[in-house]
Structure formats: C-alpha cells, structure tokens
Amino acid sequence: MVRTALRVILDAEPDLEVVGEAATGAEAVSVVRELRPDVVLMDVRMPEIDGIRATEQILAGMSGPPRIVVVTTFENDAYVYDALRVGAAGFLLKRAAAEELVGAVRLVARSDSLLYPAAVRGLAAEHARRAPRAAPPWVGRLTDREAEVLRLMATGMTNAEIADRLAVGPATVKTHVAAVLAKTGARDRTQAVIVAYESGFITPG
C-alpha cells in the first residue's frame, strides 16, 4: 500500500518517473543495481535485510550510486541515524504530505543541500552526546575557510547561500565543499554533518 501510494504521487509529476519497486531489502539491492535510478526511497525496516544494510550494499557496490532517502515512521528512530551514517542522503517520514515527498526527491537529486537539516542536526547531536569521540586527524587538515564552509553546510545552506554569506563565487564554494568531503571521508553533505558532530568538530547545544 505504501509503495502504491508513493508511485501514484511521484508518477503524477512531469519531471519524475518511478522505474522500479522492491518488497525486500535484498530485492532492493538487486533492482537498484539493475535499473540504476537517480534516487531511491528505502524503508528502514524490511524483510531479509533491513534498509540500513541494503543502503550500505548499494553504496559500496556501485560506481556512481543513487542518492538514497530512508523512509521511516519515527524521525528519532535509531535506524534512521544508522542509515545516515552508512551513507543515506536523508530521511522522510511515512506521514509526509505529497508535496513534501516530491520536494524531498527533487532536493536530494540536486544534492546541493541537506534534507530537513534541523532534524539531521538533532539526530547527530543526540548521538554525539551519547558517544563522544576523540577528534580525528582530518580536523587539523581543514583550512580555516574549509572549516567555515563545513559549519555552514551543517546549517543546511546551499552552495549559493554559502557563497552569499562568504562573499565568494559559487565555484569557489563548490571547490571548498569538495575538499571538505575529501578530507572528512564523507560521501555527501549529510555524512559530513554526521562526522562533524561525531568528531566533536561541531558540539551539540
């Protein structure tokens, strides 16, 4: 029923097309590898293997993998944080309105901002409080400007918004973002925020 509802909503949009569906985590991995979609909506709890492991397998086993959004009932679910840690680009609540769903798919496809940045920060901050870690080597390798860009990324700013804030060109910001991702080992902006909190680079509160 959930998959049918998602398909109806997304297929009604002229710029979006649902290319496949899967009923289990294992099937999701197979279907994604075959069809190579741009965006995947992944339930965190599925038969055979859960959405976290399926996400991990997809991202580890493909070159140019899709952006994955985990779909969940509760935004503070530990499964959601685990999925973000292994590389999901964001999460979406099952009760989200149709316009939220469509907007989320378009946003992660552009990959220039965080999906629901406040919620991602809240999850990261909560887990950082529970399990603080020593600062990793990459913290010392960031330039002052890269560190500033990472902090602004964590607020959910797009490249254009960061460029306006720092009074530099968008291309310069794009270069800094790429350097931040490379130095932190993050796959995308969402993972960069996660590692920034877990490392203590950004402190909760």
Disulfide bonds with the S-S distance in Angstrom:
none
